[in-house]
Amino acid sequence: MKKVVLAGGTGFVGQDFAPRFKKLGYDVLVISRQSGHIAWEDRSAIIEALEGAEMLINLAGKSVNCRYTEENRRIIFDSRTETTHILGEAILACAQPPELWINSSTATIYRHAEDRPMTEKDGEIGSGFSVEVAKAWEQSFFGFNLPSTRQIALRIAIVLGEGGVMEPLTNLVRFGLGGAQGAGTQQFSWIHIEDLFRMVRFVQEHPELEGVFNASSPHPVTNRELMASLRKQMGVRIGLPSPRWMLELGAIFIRTETELVLKSRWVIPDRMEKAGFTFTYASLDAALADLLKRTK
C-alpha cells in the first residue's frame, strides 16, 4: 500500500491533508506529540514509518499565534529545527528512504514589503525573530545531504481553510469590527488549503523540482481589500477599522503579536507558476466564497 508520513500531522493543515491522502488510497502515518500517534521520542518507530514511504511532509512547529515571551520563542524555534533534525537523521537511517521530503517553511521569511512583490529569486530576506526562526528552519532542512530523497521547502503564506485564521477574521466581521487593521495598506499573501494540497501533489508528480518554492496565491491583496471582500461575502455593510494602538492593546489581552496582521507579506509563487502549476482558487473572492459556503 502507498504510504505517506505527516510529521506534525495533528495540526490545522495535517488534519485537512490526512483524509485527502486516504481518499487517494494512501496509508497515512502521523508523527505527533499527541497520544495515539508515532511519538517524536520513538526513533525506531519514525524510521519504520519512513521506510518505503513515497513522501514525508513535515508540518511540525508550535503555533506563532502567541506572545513572544522568552519561553515561547525557545519553543517556537526548537519545535521547528529539532523536529526537522530528527526527521533528517531518521531518513539517513532508512534502507529505502522516502522519495520526497517536503518541509514547511514560511512566507514570513521575507521582509515587510509594500513596494514590490517577493519571489524566490529576488525576494529579500527580512529581520527579526520570525525571520530568524524561518532561516534556521530552512538551514536545518537543507543541511542534510540525502542522495535518495528529493527536498522541497514550501514558504507557505497564510492558509485559508475551514477553521484556522478564518475563525477570528469572520468573527471580527460578524461583530462589526471588519474594517481595515492598522494602515490597511499591508499586503496579505494567502493560499486556499485545497491549492496547498494540490501544490504538494504537483511537486510530488514532478521529480525535476527541488529547492525553495513560495506557496501562495498569485494574487495577494491589501489588508483593506481582504476585510472588504470578507464583508461583501458575509453580507455585512459596515466594519469599524482597528488602528494600530487598538491592535497593540488587544494583542496583549488575547496573548498574541500584532506582527500577524501588521506585517506586509507580498509573496508571489513565481517558481510554481513557471513550472506549470495552476490555481483552483487564484482570487480571494473565489476562495472566500467557497469557504464561507461550507460553513453556512
Secondary structure in CASP SS format (residue, H / E / C, confidence):
PFRMAT SS
TARGET T0000
AUTHOR 0000-0000-0000
METHOD secondary structure of the structure
MODEL  1
M C 1.00
K C 1.00
K E 1.00
V E 1.00
V E 1.00
L E 1.00
A E 1.00
G C 1.00
G C 1.00
T C 1.00
G C 1.00
F H 1.00
V H 1.00
G H 1.00
Q H 1.00
D H 1.00
F H 1.00
A H 1.00
P H 1.00
R H 1.00
F H 1.00
K H 1.00
K H 1.00
L C 1.00
G C 1.00
Y C 1.00
D E 1.00
V E 1.00
L E 1.00
V E 1.00
I E 1.00
S C 1.00
R C 1.00
Q C 1.00
S C 1.00
G C 1.00
H C 1.00
I E 1.00
A C 1.00
W C 1.00
E C 1.00
D C 1.00
R H 1.00
S H 1.00
A H 1.00
I H 1.00
I H 1.00
E H 1.00
A H 1.00
L H 1.00
E C 1.00
G C 1.00
A C 1.00
E C 1.00
M E 1.00
L E 1.00
I E 1.00
N E 1.00
L C 1.00
A C 1.00
G C 1.00
K C 1.00
S C 1.00
V C 1.00
N C 1.00
C C 1.00
R C 1.00
Y C 1.00
T C 1.00
E H 1.00
E H 1.00
N H 1.00
R H 1.00
R H 1.00
I H 1.00
I H 1.00
F H 1.00
D H 1.00
S H 1.00
R H 1.00
T H 1.00
E H 1.00
T H 1.00
T H 1.00
H H 1.00
I H 1.00
L H 1.00
G H 1.00
E H 1.00
A H 1.00
I H 1.00
L H 1.00
A C 1.00
C C 1.00
A C 1.00
Q C 1.00
P C 1.00
P C 1.00
E C 1.00
L E 1.00
W E 1.00
I E 1.00
N E 1.00
S E 1.00
S E 1.00
T E 1.00
A H 1.00
T H 1.00
I H 1.00
Y E 1.00
R C 1.00
H C 1.00
A C 1.00
E C 1.00
D C 1.00
R C 1.00
P C 1.00
M E 1.00
T C 1.00
E C 1.00
K C 1.00
D C 1.00
G C 1.00
E C 1.00
I E 1.00
G C 1.00
S C 1.00
G C 1.00
F H 1.00
S H 1.00
V H 1.00
E H 1.00
V H 1.00
A H 1.00
K H 1.00
A H 1.00
W H 1.00
E H 1.00
Q H 1.00
S H 1.00
F H 1.00
F H 1.00
G C 1.00
F C 1.00
N C 1.00
L C 1.00
P C 1.00
S C 1.00
T C 1.00
R E 1.00
Q E 1.00
I E 1.00
A E 1.00
L E 1.00
R E 1.00
I E 1.00
A C 1.00
I E 1.00
V E 1.00
L E 1.00
G C 1.00
E C 1.00
G C 1.00
G E 1.00
V C 1.00
M H 1.00
E H 1.00
P H 1.00
L H 1.00
T H 1.00
N H 1.00
L H 1.00
V H 1.00
R H 1.00
F C 1.00
G C 1.00
L C 1.00
G C 1.00
G C 1.00
A C 1.00
Q E 1.00
G C 1.00
A C 1.00
G C 1.00
T C 1.00
Q C 1.00
Q E 1.00
F E 1.00
S C 1.00
W E 1.00
I E 1.00
H E 1.00
I H 1.00
E H 1.00
D H 1.00
L H 1.00
F H 1.00
R H 1.00
M H 1.00
V H 1.00
R H 1.00
F H 1.00
V H 1.00
Q H 1.00
E H 1.00
H C 1.00
P C 1.00
E C 1.00
L C 1.00
E C 1.00
G E 1.00
V E 1.00
F E 1.00
N E 1.00
A E 1.00
S C 1.00
S C 1.00
P C 1.00
H C 1.00
P C 1.00
V E 1.00
T E 1.00
N H 1.00
R H 1.00
E H 1.00
L H 1.00
M H 1.00
A H 1.00
S H 1.00
L H 1.00
R H 1.00
K H 1.00
Q H 1.00
M H 1.00
G C 1.00
V C 1.00
R C 1.00
I C 1.00
G C 1.00
L C 1.00
P C 1.00
S E 1.00
P C 1.00
R H 1.00
W H 1.00
M H 1.00
L H 1.00
E H 1.00
L H 1.00
G H 1.00
A H 1.00
I H 1.00
F H 1.00
I C 1.00
R C 1.00
T C 1.00
E C 1.00
T C 1.00
E H 1.00
L H 1.00
V H 1.00
L H 1.00
K C 1.00
S C 1.00
R C 1.00
W C 1.00
V E 1.00
I C 1.00
P C 1.00
D H 1.00
R H 1.00
M H 1.00
E H 1.00
K H 1.00
A C 1.00
G C 1.00
F C 1.00
T C 1.00
F C 1.00
T C 1.00
Y C 1.00
A C 1.00
S C 1.00
L H 1.00
D H 1.00
A H 1.00
A H 1.00
L H 1.00
A H 1.00
D H 1.00
L H 1.00
L H 1.00
K H 1.00
R H 1.00
T H 1.00
K C 1.00
END
